Amino acid sequence: MNHNFEVFKLKNEAYDFLVIATSYENPLNSMDEIEKEIQAEKANLLVDLTLINGTNKNRYIGCEYDASANSMPSCTMVEEVSDSIKKISQNYFTVNKEIVEKGTIPNSLKQSLLAENNEIQLSDEDLADLEEPHSAKSYSVGAVGSGLTVSQILDPSSL
C-alpha cells in the first residue's frame, strides 16, 4: 500500500505518534489508513506537514484522535515541539532524499532539508523518545544508547 505519510510511535513526549507527510497530500485526508497504522483507541498525534506547508509556523498540527468518534479528530496548529521530534523529522527527510526531491516545496527549502550537515547525531535521550513505528515499512529503531544517527537506524545496511 502506498501511503502519503509515515508513522513513528513516540514515548516520553506530549504526543503518542509523529505522522510525517511524505507527499503534497495531507495525511489527515487518510485518517482511515492512519487508524490502521497506529492501532490505538485514543492517541495524541503530531502531524509534520513540511512537504506541504514548508517550515513555517503551520508545519506541525496536533490532533486528538479518538476511534470511537465518527468524525475527524480535533486538530490545532502547534508552534512549539520538542527538539527530539524536530531531530526525528529532519533526519527522516535527510535519509529519504527522494521524497523531498519529488516534493512540490520550493527548491531552496529542498536544499535546506537535504543539506549534508542536517543529519544530526541522536542522543540516548532522543532515541528513547522513539519507539518501533507502526508503518508498513520495517525500521530497526531499537538502538537506544548506541549513538547511531537516524540514517543508520532507518537503514541498518549502512552499518
N, C-alpha and C positions, 0 to 999 in steps of 0.2 A: 504494500500500500504506500503511495507517495503522499507524504504529509507536507503541509506548509508550515510545520512547526517541529520543534524538538523539545522534549520534556526532561527536566532534571529534578529529582527529588532532593529537597534541601532539608537540613536539620540544623538546629541551633540558630534559626533565623525567624523573622516575623512571618515569613511565607513558607508554605509547605512544598510548593513546586515553583520552579522557574520554567516558563514556556517561552522559547525563543522563536520568533518568526523567521522562517527560512526562505521566504519569498515576499513579493509585494502583497500577497493575500493575507488579510488579517486572520490570525488563528482563532480569534473569538467567533468567527463565522463557522468554525469547525468544532463547536463545543461537544457534539456527539463523539467525535474522534478523541478529543482531549479527555472526555469522561472515560472512555475505554482505556486510555493510556494511564491515567492516574489511579484508577480503581479505588476511589475513595467516596464515602458518602458526603463528607464535607471537607473543604480544603480552602486555604488562602493561596491564591495563585498570583504570581507576579509575571506579567507578560512583557517581554522585551521586544519592542516594535522598531528597533534600529533600522531594519531593512525597509521599513515603511515610512517612518517619520524622521529618520536620522537620529542625531544625538541631542536633539532639542529637549525642552522640558516635558514634552509629551512622548518621550521614549518609553517610559515604563507605565504600565497600567496595572493596578491592583484589583483583583476580583475575589469576591466571596462566593465560592462555588458550593451549592447545596443540591445534591442529586434528587432530593425529594421535591424540590421546586420545579414547576413546569414552565419555567421562564429562564431567560438569560440571567446570568449572575449579575449581581450588583457590582459595578466597576467604577473606579475613580483613578484619576491621574496621580502618579506617585513621583514626586520630585527628588526625594532622598532615598537611596538604597545603600546597603552596606558595601564596603569596599570588596568584601569577599564575592558578592554577587556580581559586581562590576568586573572583577577579575575573571570570573567564570564566563561571563558574556564575551568579554574582549578576547579571551583565549579561544573560545568557540569559533569566533569569526576568523581569527588568525589561522587556526587549524583547518577550517573549512573554507578555504580561499575561493573555491569555485562558486559557492553560494553567494559570496559578496560580489565577485566579478560579474555574475549573471544578474545581480540586483539592479533596480531602477533608481537607486540613490545616486547623487552626483559623484562624478569621478574623484573629486577632491576628498569626499568622505570615504570612498572605497580605498583610496591610497592611505588615508589615515588609519582605517581599520586593519589594513594589511601590512602596515609598516613592520619591518623585521623586529624592531625593538619592542613591539607590542606584546610579545609572548612573555608574560610575567611569571616569575618563579613563584609557585604557590607554597605558602607556609603550611605547617601542620594544622594550624587553625583553619585556614581556607579549605584544606582537604577535608577536615572534619565537618565542614558545612555542606558537603556534597555527598549524597548517597547514590546508590545504583539507580540509574534512570529507568523509567518505565517505558521508554520509547522502543520503537521497532528495531532500532539499531542497538547492538550489544556493545557497550563500552565497559572497559575494565577501570573502575574508579575506586577500587578498594586499596589504594596505595597510601593510606594515611601514614604520615610521618616519614615518607620516603624522600621528600624534597624534589619530586618529579614535577615537570611542567605539565600543563594540561594536555599538550600535544602528545607527550609520552603516555599519559593516562588514556587519552582518547584513541591513540594509535599505538598499542603495545608493540607492534612490529618495529617501531622506531627505537626500541631499547637495544 
